[in-house]
Amino acid sequence: MVSSKEQTLVYGIKLSSVGPGRVTGQNVVHEPTNMDLAMKLHYLRAVYYFRSEAVEGLTTPRLKEPMFTWLNQFHATCGRFRRSEVESGRPYIKCNDCGVRIIEAQCVKTLDEYMEMMEEEEEGENGHSLLHKLLVSNQVIGPELPFSPLVLLQFTMFACGGMSVGLSWAHVLGDAFSAADFINVWGQIMAGHQPAQPHKLAQLRTKIESYPSPLEPSKDPRSVKRVGPVGDHWMVSNHSKMEAFSFHVTATQVSQLQSKVFGPNGANQIPVFESLCGVIWKTVAKVRNGPEPKTVTVVKSDPRGRKTGSLGNGQFISIVEADFSILEASPKELAELVIHQAMDERRMIEEVVERDQGLSDLIAYGVNLTFVDLWEANLYGLELKGEKAANVSYMIDGIGDEGVVLFLPGPKDDSKDRNGEKVVTVIMPEDQIMVLKSELKTEFSTYM
């Protein structure tokens, strides 16, 4: 819940919709893949923070005008879900040009004041989730599928003239790499660069093809969990209230950590992502009441599965399992386990959805402690008037109670002390946040 005090920070809400400038055509549909449907209960919530020099002169009409061309490239993002009447009821997207939802808002604070408030919240009892949620829609798909937008954009104007752009993205459309590619094209078109050809979320077809017969029952993969059934209201209720906090690590700090934890040649032997996974995995085990998190999920982009000009869920989803005590293990042992023992379960996940004829209600993030590598995502590719965002934050909604750790690229800054900086965002049950922040601070100060 957002308190009344926090609600007064953002006011003057206005709603509208923008669709593609060209009519898509009659009876055009997009059929999500099995992996897309496996991710339907998850949502990406991103906020891009721009200073006044990047926004000066950009009125709402000027922000919207490029969207007609932009959305011509992404017809499926402007559609609405339906269920097949001739098949099992498998969901598909009817490309009916209903558009993306636009939210306009005002903030009583300056951008710097707002970001200071977020930093203060992180130092306090909670993380920055509440302030983040004021700047991006938390809407989910359903309970009426034909009326639920898949993408929502929120423009919040700060008192200083700065602006945030909040992107709410249904994960069924694609992973975080896809979401970043999508919004980056809007900035490119605003700058006068026209895309060479339409982007796609797979092949657009004018009829729904029949699916193969259901597969024989088999054991579900450990990287996903069945929930619900949720019907047409695609949301998950957590047993615990989830909170988030972030911390920054510089290239120098990571190098020092690798040297002290993994030895002088650690940087050559243990990549940064796996290094931090090892340290954080052990730290989470320290603060948990109950069984150790011996199984973790690792989510990484598959560059071979990403086709130019297409969006979708192409990420690796792998399981890593330890048969020894996490508390007694060294971070090096855990990091090496992530490197050498990760088992990709994508095919098994797809088979579950196929077996259920597209009706599965699954979650993947947070079923186990989940590490998500987004360092190579082009999160700072969106530019307004040639200016990159001062900061970008990404969150995931609809996660399980075991929590998620996101590894994000840091702000683009030419100063030497921030060169190569990375951001780690931790989303955990609220009752673990304070002690986990304290343990991580101690852990990293020991190594850095």
Secondary structure, DSSP 8 states (H G I E B T S, - for coil): ---HHHHTTEEEEEEEEE--SS---TT-EE---HHHHHTTT-EEEEEEEE-HHHHTT--HHHHHHHHHHHGGG-GGGG-EEEE-SSSS--EEEE-----EEEEEEEESS-HHHHHHHHHHHHHSSS-SHHHHHTTS----B-SSGGG--SEEEEEEE-TTS-EEEEEEEEGGG--HHHHHHHHHHHHHHHTT---SS--BSS--BSS--------------TT-EE----TT-B----SS-EEEEEEEE-HHHHHHHHHHHH-TTHHHHS-HHHHHHHHHHHHHHHH-SSS---EEEEEEE-GGG--TTB-S--EEEEEEE-SS-TTTS-HHHHHHHHHHS-EE-HHHHHHHHHHTTT---EE-BTTBEEEEE-TTS-TT--EETTEE-SEEEEEEES--TT-EEEEEE-----SGGGTT-EEEEEEEEHHHHHHHHHHHHHHHHHH-
